[in-house]
Amino acid sequence: LQITGLILGGVGMVGTLAVTVMPQWRVSAYIDGNIVVFETIWEGLWMDCISQLGIRLQCKFYDSVLALPPPLEAFRALMCIAVILSIISFLMAIVGVKYTHRTKEDPQGISIFILAAGVAFLLTGILVLIPVSWTGGSIIHDFYDPEVPMPLKRELGAALYVGWVSTALLIAAGAMYCSF
């Protein structure tokens, strides 16, 4: 069970890192009668990208940190904290699993590392869930809002789905370790 938690936490950690760097948080939506689409626009935490016919990809980092909207700044901070915390929790889980195999006489020492890793995984899952779900909710709200012009409507990007899966894996790993 500890090895399963370690695997789930490791995959969740990699997913957290992937979500943080992926530019596909918001993807352009084409809902008009126009079936010929030459460009796809991706918006992420760190950059915007334009894919032309799936052949050419141009990405540009945001010019100014001060010009970003406040929610995007907060999402960046939360995801960076989540990446750091996921690495720390994964390392604590490795130490906990190794320590479990070395000494079986001291169950108190085992539970401290395992419990700390479990709490850290749960906290990381929550930190990933907040920006991913908030972004998903705002995309869905804007998509159905008649006030938002058609060219500005976006769809859920692949990064959000990876974020939700990573959250589930991190929470599952945290629950496994907390159950010890």
N, C-alpha and C positions, 0 to 999 in steps of 0.2 A: 504494500500500500504506500509505503514511503517512496519507493522508486517510481510508482505511478504518479504520485504527487510531484516528484522531481521532474518527470517528463512533461507533465501538464504545465508546471510552472515555467520550465525552459521554453516550451513552445509559446506560452503566453508572453514570456519576456521577448522572444524574437518577434512576435506579432506586435507587441507594443512599440518596439523600435521601428518596425516596418510602417506602422500607422503614422508614426511621427514624421517620417521622411517622405512618405508617399504624397504626390501632388493631387491624387484623385479623391479629394474630400467632396468637392462639388463638381459635377460634370454637366456640361451644357445640355439642355433639353430641347428637342425639336418636336413641337406638337402641332405645327401648322401643316398645311397641305404640301409643303415643300419636301419632296422625298430625295432631292439631290442635296447632299450635305458634303461640303468640302472641308470644313473645319470642325474640330471638337475642342472645346475649351475645358481645361481642368484647373481647378482652384484648390490649393493646399494651404498648409500652415506657413510654409516658407517661400513658395513660389507659385506662379501661374504658368501653365503650359498650353500651347496650341498645337494640336496634331492636325496636319493637313493630309487628307486622304489616307491616313494610317501609315504614310511613308516618311514624312518629315516631321520631326518634333522639335519645337522651339520652346525653351523654358527660360523664365526670367525671375530672378529673386526679387522680392519686394524691395523697393528703393530705400524707404525710410521706415525705421521701427516706430518713430513717433507719429507717422501718418497712418498707421494701421488702426482699424477699429478696436475699441477696448475689448470686445469679446474675443477677437483673434489673438490679442496679446495675452489674455488670460488662458486661452486654450493652449497656446505655445508653452506658457509656464507650467501648466498642469501636465502636459505631455512630457516635458523635459524632466519634471519631478518624477513622473511615473516611470520613465526609462531608468533613471538612477535608482529609484526604489525597487524596481523589478530586478535589476542586477544585484543589488544588495540582498534582496530576499532570496534570490536563486543561490547566491553564495552561502547565505545562512542555512539554506536547506541542504546544500552539499555538506557543509560542516556538520549539521545535525544528523544526516544519514551516516556519514563516516564515524561520527562520535557514537552513534547507536551501535554500530558493529564492533567498535573497539571495547567499550565497557558496558556490560549488561548489569553490573552491580550497582551502578549509580543512575537510577531512573530519573532523579531530579535534574541532573545535568542534561539528560536527553531531552526532557520536556521543555527546558528553557530555549534551546536552539530551535527545536521543532515548532514550539509555540510562537516564537518570535518570527520565524519564517512564515508560518500560517497567517499571523496578523499582518505582516508586511505584504503578503500576496493579496489578502483581502483588501487592504488599503490601496494597493496598486490597481486592482480591478475597479475599485470605485473611482480612482483618479482618471482612469481611461474611460470609464463609462460616462462621466459628466460631459466632457467636450464632444465625444462622439454622438451621444444621444441629443445633446443640445443642438448640434449642427444638423442632425437628421430631422429634428423637430422644426427647425427654422426653414429647412429646405422644403419640407412638406407644407408648412404654412404658406410660404411664398409661392409655391407651385399652384395652390388652389386660390390664392388671393387675386381677384380680378384687377386690383390696382397695380400689380406688378406687370410691367410690359413683357411681352412674349420673349424678346431676346435676352432678358435678364432672368428668366426662369431656369432653374437648375434641377438636376436629379441627384439621387444618392449615389455617391461614388464608391469605388471598390474599397477605399480606405476605411469607410464607415463599417462595411461588413466585416472586414478584417478586425477592426476595433471591437465589434460586438463579440466575435468569436474569441478574441484574445481576452476580453473581459470574462467571458464564461469560463475559459480555461484557468485564468488566474484565481477566480472565485472558487472554482472546484478544487484547485490545488490548496488554496488557503483553508477551505473547509476540511480537506483531508488532514492537513497538518494540525489544525486546531482540534480535531477530534481525538488526537493522541493525548 
